[in-house]
Amino acid sequence: FYKGTRVYAGYAFNNATNYKQDFLANSTQTYRLPFRHTVHGGFEFDYKDKAVFIPGVLFMTQAKANQVNFGLTAGVHVVKGDAAKRATLFLGLWNRLNTGNYTLIPKVGFEYKGFRAGFAYDVHLKNQYGDHKNIGGTLPMGFEVTLSYIGNIFTPKEDNYLFNPRY
């Protein structure tokens, strides 16, 4: 890939022990939590040291239910220069598609010296629960707060010479 492009990918396996969980206090009934598999990936494209674009996708499956999230996050470098000193403000919009539900996920975040902080909020556009009233209203929504550190696994080497074993 060209300079300024990064690739990310990952896999997660949850509930590996398939443990029993009781959801109500003093309940005699327990449930086995099913396995959950999550696969995600995407790219980061720097644009002329002014902005960054991050398209991505996430697929999750648990107990015969599938969910796909996809979207785009864009960042503007508010402090330009060396990547170690750069500060970036992010805005994004993602979609979640699963059975009977459609959700928009607006995001906002900030990155400085490899640390990213973000906030996202789920906005349901179609009620998967029909006319049934749930605790908190007919359209339960959720928010997410994240903090992550992004660094290099390998330090790039500055080899500017051509090795030729004949000489």
C-alpha positions in Angstrom: 0.0 0.0 0.0 1.1 3.6 -0.4 2.4 5.7 2.4 -0.3 6.9 4.8 -2.5 3.8 4.4 -3.1 1.4 7.3 -5.1 -1.8 7.4 -6.8 -3.1 10.5 -8.5 -6.5 11.0 -9.6 -8.5 14.0 -11.5 -11.5 15.4 -13.1 -12.0 18.8 -14.6 -15.1 20.3 -16.9 -14.5 23.3 -18.5 -16.8 25.9 -15.9 -19.5 25.3 -16.8 -21.4 28.4 -20.6 -21.3 27.5 -21.2 -20.5 31.2 -24.6 -20.4 32.9 -26.1 -17.0 33.7 -29.2 -16.1 35.8 -30.6 -12.8 34.8 -32.9 -12.2 37.8 -31.9 -12.2 41.5 -33.1 -15.3 43.3 -34.1 -17.0 40.1 -34.0 -20.8 39.8 -33.8 -20.7 36.0 -30.4 -20.2 34.4 -29.4 -19.8 30.7 -26.3 -20.8 28.8 -24.8 -17.9 27.0 -24.2 -18.9 23.4 -20.9 -18.4 21.6 -20.4 -15.1 19.8 -18.0 -14.6 16.9 -17.0 -11.1 15.7 -14.9 -10.2 12.6 -14.0 -6.7 11.7 -11.7 -4.8 9.3 -11.1 -1.7 7.4 -8.6 0.8 6.1 -7.3 4.3 7.1 -6.4 6.6 4.3 -4.4 9.8 5.0 -5.2 12.7 2.7 -2.4 15.2 2.2 -1.6 15.4 5.9 -4.9 17.3 6.3 -7.5 14.5 6.9 -8.0 10.8 7.4 -10.8 8.6 6.1 -11.6 5.3 7.8 -14.2 3.0 6.1 -14.9 -0.3 7.9 -17.1 -3.2 8.5 -18.0 -5.5 11.4 -19.8 -8.8 11.3 -21.1 -10.5 14.4 -23.0 -13.8 14.9 -24.5 -15.2 18.1 -27.2 -17.9 18.6 -28.3 -17.8 14.9 -28.6 -14.0 14.9 -26.4 -12.0 12.6 -25.5 -8.4 12.7 -23.5 -6.3 10.2 -22.1 -2.8 11.0 -20.5 -0.7 8.3 -19.7 2.9 7.9 -17.2 5.7 7.4 -15.4 7.9 9.9 -13.6 11.0 8.8 -11.0 13.0 10.7 -9.6 16.4 10.3 -6.0 17.1 11.6 -6.5 20.1 13.9 -2.8 20.0 14.8 -0.7 19.1 11.8 2.8 17.8 11.5 4.6 14.7 12.7 2.2 11.8 13.5 3.5 11.7 17.1 2.4 15.3 17.7 -0.7 15.3 15.5 -4.2 15.9 16.9 -7.3 14.8 15.0 -11.0 15.4 15.4 -13.2 12.6 14.1 -16.9 12.5 13.0 -18.5 9.3 11.6 -21.7 7.7 10.6 -22.2 3.9 10.7 -25.2 1.6 10.0 -26.3 -1.5 11.8 -28.3 -4.0 9.9 -29.8 -7.1 11.7 -33.1 -8.9 11.7 -36.0 -6.5 11.8 -34.0 -3.5 12.8 -32.1 -0.6 11.2 -29.9 1.6 13.3 -27.8 4.7 12.5 -24.7 5.2 14.7 -23.3 8.7 14.8 -19.8 9.0 16.2 -17.5 11.7 17.5 -13.9 11.3 18.7 -10.5 12.8 19.3 -6.9 11.4 18.9 -3.7 12.7 20.3 -0.3 11.0 20.5 -1.8 7.6 19.6 -4.7 7.8 22.1 -8.2 7.8 20.8 -11.3 8.7 22.8 -14.7 8.4 21.2 -18.4 8.5 21.8 -21.2 6.8 19.7 -25.0 6.6 20.1 -27.4 4.1 18.6 -30.4 5.7 16.9 -33.0 3.1 15.9 -34.9 4.0 12.8 -37.1 0.9 12.8 -38.6 -0.6 15.9 -37.7 -4.3 16.0 -40.1 -4.9 18.9 -43.3 -3.9 17.2 -45.9 -2.2 19.4 -44.5 -3.9 22.6 -43.5 -1.4 25.2 -40.0 -2.0 26.7 -38.4 -0.7 29.8 -37.2 2.8 28.9 -39.7 3.3 26.0 -40.5 1.6 22.7 -37.1 2.3 21.2 -34.3 1.4 23.6 -31.1 3.1 22.6 -27.5 2.8 23.8 -24.3 4.7 23.8 -20.7 3.7 23.8 -17.6 5.4 25.1 -14.2 4.1 23.9 -10.6 4.7 24.8 -7.8 3.0 22.8 -4.1 3.3 22.0 -2.9 2.8 18.5 0.8 2.0 17.9 3.1 0.1 15.6 3.9 -3.5 16.2 7.2 -3.2 14.4 9.4 -0.2 14.2 10.2 0.7 10.6 13.9 0.4 9.7 15.6 3.1 7.7 17.7 0.9 5.3 18.7 3.2 2.5 21.3 1.0 1.0 21.2 -1.9 -1.5 22.9 -5.1 -0.2 24.8 -7.0 -2.9 26.6 -10.2 -1.6 29.0 -10.3 -4.6 31.0 -7.3 -3.4 
